[in-house]
């Protein structure tokens, strides 16, 4: 990340922290699904804002991701992607915004948002350390567990409320 003048120890701390949060999201998706959904709402909402801002103001920084990417991603990032950075990243940011909003929903729309998040997390994992690999795979597992077990409630409802009064 040549464009980000950050201390290497800070980058290691962010990497470790991202992986710990991702592991915690797996636990939360089982024990405290509302917190896991809030985490993904905030994470994907923040990513939407960050990517939309950076893609317009400093689109060249996305080329740094090639440094830690697998070879096929590296070729794409340094090749074809260079000409379409802003529109491509704006599309990705919009998708991240939709994923974030889906965390507020229930039923099929929530499940679709979780699957979109899973696809996103798996798709960015080959970027490697710049995507905090394997954190994105841990988050994909957490999203899978959420969509499988907690799709029938809104983020503000508890599972017990559904069991006590099914009419809600």
VENTA-V954661 format. One record per backbone hydrogen bond with DSSP energy under -0.5 kcal/mol. CO is the residue of the C=O (numbers start at 1). NH is the residue of the N-H. Records with the same first field share a line. If there is no record, write none. Layout:
BEGIN
CO = NH  NH
END
This chain:
BEGIN
1 = 4
3 = 5
4 = 6
7 = 10  11
8 = 12
9 = 13
10 = 14
11 = 15
12 = 16
13 = 17
14 = 18
15 = 19
16 = 20
17 = 21
18 = 22
19 = 23
20 = 24
21 = 25
22 = 26
23 = 27
24 = 28
25 = 29
26 = 30
27 = 30  31
28 = 32
32 = 35  36
33 = 37
34 = 38
35 = 39
36 = 40
37 = 41
38 = 42
39 = 43
40 = 44
41 = 45
42 = 46
43 = 47
44 = 48
45 = 49
46 = 50
47 = 51
48 = 52
49 = 53
50 = 54
51 = 55
52 = 56
53 = 56  57
54 = 58
58 = 61
59 = 62
60 = 63
61 = 64
62 = 65
63 = 66
64 = 67
65 = 68
66 = 69
70 = 73  74
71 = 75
72 = 76
73 = 77
74 = 78
75 = 79
76 = 81
79 = 82  83
80 = 83  84
81 = 84
82 = 85
84 = 88
85 = 89
86 = 90
87 = 91
88 = 92
89 = 93
90 = 94
91 = 95
92 = 96
93 = 97
94 = 98
95 = 99
96 = 100
97 = 101
98 = 102
99 = 103
100 = 103
101 = 104
102 = 105
106 = 109  110
107 = 111
108 = 112
109 = 113
110 = 114
111 = 115
112 = 116
113 = 117
114 = 118
115 = 119
116 = 120
117 = 121
118 = 122
119 = 123
120 = 124
121 = 125
124 = 127
125 = 128
126 = 70
127 = 130
128 = 131  133
129 = 132
132 = 135
134 = 137  138
135 = 139
136 = 140
137 = 141
138 = 142
139 = 143
140 = 144
141 = 145
142 = 146
143 = 147
144 = 148
145 = 149
146 = 150
151 = 107
154 = 157
158 = 162
159 = 163
160 = 164
161 = 165
165 = 168
END
